[in-house]
Amino acid sequence: MCDDLTAHAEEAALAQTGLNRREFAAIGAAAILASGFATSASAKGAPKLKEQTVMFATPDGSADAFFVHPARGKHPGVIMWPDIAGLRDAYKVMARRLAESGYAVLVINQYYRSRPAPIMDSIAQWRTPEGQARLGPMIKLIDPAATMRDAKACVAFLDAQKSVNRKRGIGSCGYCMGGPFTVRSAYAVPDRVKAAASFHGGGLVTDKADSPHKLLAATKASYLIAIARNDDARAPADKDTFREAAKAAGRPAEVEVYAADHGWCTLDAPVFDKVEADRAWGRMLALYKGL
């Protein structure tokens, strides 16, 4: 999760760019991506895509989201949960890349209860005093029960789309705070969400009764749990606890610590690691083949 260890890793990464947090945040995801920060966002020969900003009903109001899918055919649906900075350009690029692999991808603005996306332009803004003050009240509105209500609404939206193949399962992927949301999605709609991938997710193992690792037996999903090395350093027992819980629940789970720091999979993060991010991406695609 986004703690002091993460902050130290980000500071080291920023030092290599010669920028401070405010400068890095000011660049914005679009400029970072255009500069070649991410070079694998669009595959040669990939199918044409259709995309739009959509609105759909939830028990808590009307959620805004980014929806992208191949222009032709029906495809498995995927719910993408952004990191703590929310839906923004970086996650739209990531969603397009996944859609190019044959998926109908819905990236929800998890902060829709407070305001439409984008809340922030890049993850670096979260580390500024202004960013934390802005997000603090919004984060408090997203508890586990709210996440599961949102997951049900996302599944209902996907299943109503002509581009979604309802004969296939739905996948879920989440980053940072979105990591545990993937497990809760599988728990909320077990007959539809059949694969869940968490990337540098926080709060997957807690001492609470509704900790994600305690929900696995009530799901029907397979899991990919990609852990940052500095998250593992903070809580080295969590990976084993999750593995043991998955085994006891009879759920397939690939749990691995990657040679990168918290946030390494997000394109606009100071610690983005293309090699390890691509490796994690490949494992997600392998997981989704089972949908």
Secondary structure as UniProt FT lines:
FT   HELIX           4..17
FT   HELIX           21..34
FT   TURN            35..36
FT   TURN            44..45
FT   STRAND          49..58
FT   TURN            59..60
FT   STRAND          61..70
FT   STRAND          77..81
FT   TURN            84..85
FT   HELIX           89..100
FT   TURN            101..102
FT   STRAND          104..108
FT   TURN            110..114
FT   HELIX           123..127
FT   HELIX           129..139
FT   TURN            140..141
FT   HELIX           144..159
FT   TURN            162..163
FT   TURN            166..167
FT   STRAND          170..175
FT   HELIX           176..178
FT   HELIX           179..188
FT   TURN            190..192
FT   STRAND          193..199
FT   TURN            209..210
FT   HELIX           212..214
FT   HELIX           216..218
FT   STRAND          222..228
FT   HELIX           229..234
FT   TURN            236..237
FT   HELIX           238..249
FT   STRAND          253..258
FT   TURN            262..265
FT   TURN            267..268
FT   TURN            270..271
FT   HELIX           274..288
FT   TURN            289..290
//
